[in-house]
Amino acid sequence: MKKVMAFGSFDMLHKGHEAYLKEAKSYGDYLIVIVARDDSIMKFKGKEPKNDENYRLEQIKKLDFVDEAVL
């Protein structure tokens, strides 16, 4: 089994995020998504996310093509 990993903040999840993750999944059999923590977003983007990390994680977990999602 080939595992694929994708990373992002996924704040305000939209179709572009879904397309990115579907493409990532096409490279393997098992998709693991890493959702950025709030403090990382603040550090790299200089602003707080609109949705907290736990909410964003739960939204990613709801996508049927995502096999695993973690912070």
MOBELWO-V34693 format. One record per residue. N is the residue number from 1. RES is the residue in one small letter. PSI is psi in whole degrees, 0 to 359 (* if undefined). Layout:
# MOBELWO-V34693
n: <N N>
res: <RES RES>
psi: <PSI PSI>
This chain:
# MOBELWO-V34693
n: <1 2 3 4 5 6 7 8 9 10 11 12 13 14 15 16 17 18 19 20 21 22 23 24 25 26 27 28 29 30 31 32 33 34 35 36 37 38 39 40 41 42 43 44 45 46 47 48 49 50 51 52 53 54 55 56 57 58 59 60 61 62 63 64 65 66 67 68 69 70 71>
res: <m k k v m a f g s f d m l h k g h e a y l k e a k s y g d y l i v i v a r d d s i m k f k g k e p k n d e n y r l e q i k k l d f v d e a v l>
psi: <132 122 143 142 138 148 146 172 324 37 132 62 131 178 329 319 315 319 317 314 323 320 317 316 328 345 356 194 339 119 122 127 127 120 127 141 156 316 329 320 316 319 315 328 345 15 156 146 155 327 142 165 323 321 313 320 315 324 320 319 335 342 124 341 356 124 329 141 135 163 *>
